[in-house]
Amino acid sequence: MTKRSLALSAMSRREFLRYTALGSGAALMAACAAPAAPTTSSGGEAPAAAPAEAAAPAAASDGPKQAAQ
C-alpha cells in the first residue's frame, strides 16, 4: 500500500460521519446567522436609509383591510 492509501483508510466510517455532521451543522449555522451590519464609508457618513420596500411587509401584517366602497 502507498502512503496515500494508508492515510485515507485511517479514518473510520464513524469518524467520517462525525466530521460530516459537524461540517453540515457549521454550514447550517452560518446560513442562519444574521447578516452583518453595513459599514460606513471613511467620510463618517451615516448609512443610507432603508428602502420603502422594507417597511411594506410591516404594514401588510396589520391584518386584512377592507376596501373602500
C-alpha positions as CSV (number, residue, x, y, z in Angstrom):
1,M,0.0,0.0,0.0
2,T,1.1,3.5,-0.7
3,K,1.3,6.3,1.9
4,R,-1.8,7.9,0.3
5,S,-4.0,4.8,0.6
6,L,-2.9,4.3,4.3
7,A,-3.8,7.9,5.1
8,L,-7.2,7.6,3.5
9,S,-8.0,4.3,5.2
10,A,-7.0,5.6,8.6
11,M,-10.4,7.3,9.0
12,S,-13.2,5.1,10.2
13,R,-16.8,5.3,9.0
14,R,-17.8,6.7,12.3
15,E,-15.2,9.5,12.2
16,F,-16.3,10.3,8.7
17,L,-19.9,10.6,9.7
18,R,-19.0,12.7,12.8
19,Y,-16.9,15.1,10.7
20,T,-19.6,15.3,8.0
21,A,-22.3,16.1,10.6
22,L,-20.0,18.7,12.2
23,G,-19.4,20.4,8.9
24,S,-23.1,20.3,7.9
25,G,-24.1,21.8,11.3
26,A,-21.5,24.6,10.9
27,A,-22.8,25.3,7.4
28,L,-26.4,25.4,8.7
29,M,-25.5,27.8,11.5
30,A,-23.6,30.0,9.1
31,A,-26.5,30.1,6.7
32,C,-28.9,31.0,9.5
33,A,-26.8,33.8,11.0
34,A,-27.9,37.4,10.9
35,P,-26.3,39.4,8.1
36,A,-23.5,41.8,9.1
37,A,-24.4,45.4,9.6
38,P,-23.4,47.7,6.8
39,T,-20.3,49.7,7.5
40,T,-19.9,53.5,7.0
41,S,-17.5,55.0,4.5
42,S,-14.3,56.6,5.6
43,G,-16.0,60.0,5.4
44,G,-18.0,59.3,8.5
45,E,-21.3,59.4,6.7
46,A,-24.4,57.7,8.2
47,P,-25.6,54.6,6.3
48,A,-28.2,55.2,3.7
49,A,-31.9,54.9,4.8
50,A,-33.6,51.6,4.2
51,P,-35.7,51.5,1.0
52,A,-39.5,51.9,1.4
53,E,-39.9,48.2,0.3
54,A,-38.5,47.1,3.7
55,A,-41.4,48.9,5.5
56,A,-44.1,47.4,3.3
57,P,-44.1,43.9,5.0
58,A,-44.7,45.5,8.4
59,A,-47.7,47.5,7.1
60,A,-49.1,44.4,5.4
61,S,-49.0,42.4,8.7
62,D,-51.7,44.5,10.3
63,G,-54.3,42.1,9.1
64,P,-56.9,42.1,6.4
65,K,-58.2,45.5,5.4
66,Q,-61.5,46.2,3.7
67,A,-61.6,48.1,0.5
68,A,-63.3,51.5,0.5
69,Q,-66.7,51.3,-1.2
